[in-house]
Amino acid sequence: MIRRWNRKGLTILDTLIVLCLIGILIGVVILKYQRVAREAQEVALKTGLSNIRTSITLFRMLNGRNPVSLQELIEKNVMLPARIENGPYTGSIFKRKYLLQQAIDAKGNILDSFGNPFIYNSVQAEVRSSTKGCETW
């Protein structure tokens, strides 16, 4: 003889199992998100370093010296001829800053994607991050 219980709801054990599974899933998602977020910040840092280094090289080519500070790249304009053939801008000059749209702290230092200031050596024209683990990039 088979007994069938007329169950109308979940038992405490069923509820605990479901809560444990939900907790495990949330933990896995949070760990994955943190790793992806860190990787995105690292990619942004590498891109920022590349942009600053390119701006330093352009500054040196046009001015014959290294910039005194990274702030000089934000403040000074670069004027170059536009090389668009048969267009409305042929023969014109465009004027922009060496570095555009940088995050800056209260002291005027350029910040990396982790919120730490870049370290700049004006003698050797080297720029690096002060973020732990990223100093040698």
KAWO-V529402 format. One record per backbone hydrogen bond with DSSP energy under -1.0 kcal/mol. NH is the residue of the N-H (numbers start at 1). CO is the residue of the C=O. If there is no record, write none. Layout:
nh=NH co=CO
nh=NH co=CO
This chain:
nh=7 co=5
nh=15 co=11
nh=16 co=12
nh=17 co=13
nh=18 co=14
nh=19 co=15
nh=20 co=16
nh=21 co=17
nh=22 co=18
nh=23 co=19
nh=24 co=20
nh=25 co=21
nh=26 co=22
nh=27 co=23
nh=28 co=24
nh=29 co=25
nh=30 co=26
nh=31 co=27
nh=32 co=28
nh=33 co=29
nh=34 co=30
nh=35 co=31
nh=36 co=32
nh=37 co=33
nh=38 co=34
nh=39 co=35
nh=40 co=36
nh=41 co=37
nh=42 co=38
nh=43 co=39
nh=44 co=40
nh=45 co=41
nh=46 co=42
nh=47 co=43
nh=48 co=44
nh=49 co=45
nh=50 co=46
nh=51 co=47
nh=52 co=48
nh=53 co=49
nh=54 co=50
nh=55 co=51
nh=56 co=52
nh=57 co=53
nh=58 co=54
nh=59 co=55
nh=60 co=56
nh=61 co=57
nh=62 co=58
nh=63 co=59
nh=64 co=60
nh=75 co=71
nh=76 co=72
nh=78 co=96
nh=80 co=94
nh=82 co=92
nh=90 co=87
nh=92 co=89
nh=94 co=80
nh=96 co=78
nh=98 co=76
nh=99 co=73
nh=105 co=109
nh=108 co=105
nh=111 co=103
nh=112 co=116
nh=115 co=112
nh=118 co=110
nh=119 co=128
nh=121 co=126
nh=125 co=121
nh=126 co=121
nh=128 co=119
nh=134 co=131
nh=137 co=134
